[in-house]
């Protein structure tokens, strides 16, 4: 089974190679922040990312406003059809999950044969003989992005992930695997990593069914793959990876 994994494209769309299944792990859309500025001797003001920068303006700060992001991303999605840009036929299955920079669902934008992970982590989908499941959410960082969760929120979602998933799909990486931040610290989710560990053992008398793969993104400087304990881990942040299962 050949899977094409992509993540964190932030509106940079390109054509994709042939694959059996496509997995999209979030942060695919552009952002439209409100930016404040000051003009020496001329006062202050705000503008949006698509507005013209005033001559002589000095940058003062950026603010994410949810209503602006939703409107801007919906308009952008209408003007940039996913399957047209990537060349993926409508019949090809796509599994997707929103990232923290995505303020609208990706499923309607992707269209065709698509299954999107929702806020309900108990949902699964069987596609081409593989059971896919996952969860939205990233560990809390600044409070201005989507699906930022405190540890109890991440734990609640991770605890409700089913134990018969073959392929786990999240935006956030598991703690300790392809999750090094800009200051060389591990900033992946310990709650997701705990789920991966639990899938290595029988739980409550259930027969052991090992996890086969975990697809994620979020950490841009950690794109790559690892095979640990028989599980394939793939971080496709800002790129595209072909994974054979």
Secondary structure, 3 states (H helix, E strand, C coil): CEEEEEECCCCCCCCCCCCCEEEECCCCCCCCCEEEEEECCCEEEEEECCCCCCCCEEEEEEECCHHHHHHHHHHHHHHCCHHHHHCCCCCCEEEECCCCCCCCCCHHHHCCCEEECCCCCCCEEEECCEEEEEECCEECCCCCCCCEECHHHHHHHHHCCCCCCCEEEECCCECCCCCECCCCCECCEHHHHHHHHHCCCCCCCCCCCCCCEEEECCCHHHCEEEEECCEEEEECECEEEEEEC
